[in-house]
């Protein structure tokens, strides 16, 4: 996983991606193995990503997978079933729960911010 600051910068410097989420003002929980991270989003920009310290603090919805699964998802060319969070959901690699309305209304945005942690091809 890239550093949190690097991940925030990648998303916030992608104007098209920020524009796609411009109506969003929410927090969601991203589960990475045994750790949960809260993504605070406002107008499509990630304001912060913080490790969740209290179980009572949570986002509108949660997307969770083990670390090995996310690492496969973030390969430059992910293997079959790891290329997309919904492919991962269908194979029970990832779990998604909570209020799914904002996720579904902004699906491409969330898929893109998670995939933005993907390794970059260096040719």
N, C-alpha and C positions, 0 to 999 in steps of 0.2 A: 504494500500500500504506500502511495506517495505520502509525503508529509501533509499534514492538515493545511498548513499555509499554502503549499503548492497547489493542492486540490482546490482551495478557495480561489486562488489566483487564476487557475485554468478556467474555471467556470465564469468568474466575474469579468474576465477579459474577453470572453466570447460573446460579443454583442447580440448575435442572432439567438444564442441560447438564453441570454438574459431577457431579451424581448419576448421569447416564447413563454417565459414565466412571469411576465410583468404584472399580472393580476394576483400573484400569489403573496400571501402574508401568513405564514404558518411555520410550525416546527414539525419535523418528522424524525422518527428514530430509525437509525441504520445499525443493524446488528452485524458485527464483524466477529465471528467466533463467540467468545465469552464476554466481549465488550460491546456496549451500546453507545452510540454517538448521537447527539441531538444536532440536527441541521436546522439552523434558524434562517429562514428565507423571507426577504421583503422585496417586493417589486422585481422578483426574478434573480436578485443577487443573494448570495450566501453571506449573511452577516457574520456567522460563526459556526464552527463545528466543535462541539465540546463532548468529552467523554461524560456519559451519564453517571452521576455520582449517587443520586437518590432514585430508587425504584418508583417513587411517587411522581417524579418528573418525567413526562413522556410526550411524544409528539402525537399528531393527529392520527398517524398510522405508523406501522413498523414494517420494515423490510429486513429480513434476517437470513443469513447463511453462515456456514462455517468458513473459517479462514481459507482453507484449501480451495473451496468452491469460488470464493471471490477472487483468489489469485488466478484461477483458471479463466474467470470472466474477464480479468484485466490483462490477459495476454494480448500481444499485438494482434494475433489471429486466434481467437478462442476456439476450443474444440466444440464439436457438435453438442447441443443442449446447454452450453455455457455462454453462448453469444448474446443472449437476450434474457432479461429478468423473467419474462413470461414463459420462455422455453424452460428456464430453470424452475419456474413454478409448476409447470406441467409435469416435470420429472421429479417433483418434490425435493429439489435441491435447495430451493429458497422458500421461505414462508412469508406471507404478507397478511397482516391483520390490522384491525382498527377501522376508522372511517375511510373507506376506499373512494368516496366520491371525489375529493380533490386529486387523488392519485389518478383515477380514470379520466377526469376532465383535463388533466395535464400530463398524460401518460408519457408522451415523447419527451417532455421536459425532464421528468424524473429519470427516465431511461438514459437520457443523454448526460445528466449530471453524474450518475453512477458510472456510466461508461467512460466519462472524461478522465477517470483514474487509470484508464488503460495505458499500457506501455506504448510508446511511440516508436514507429519503425525508423531505424537509423541505417540508411543505405549510403 
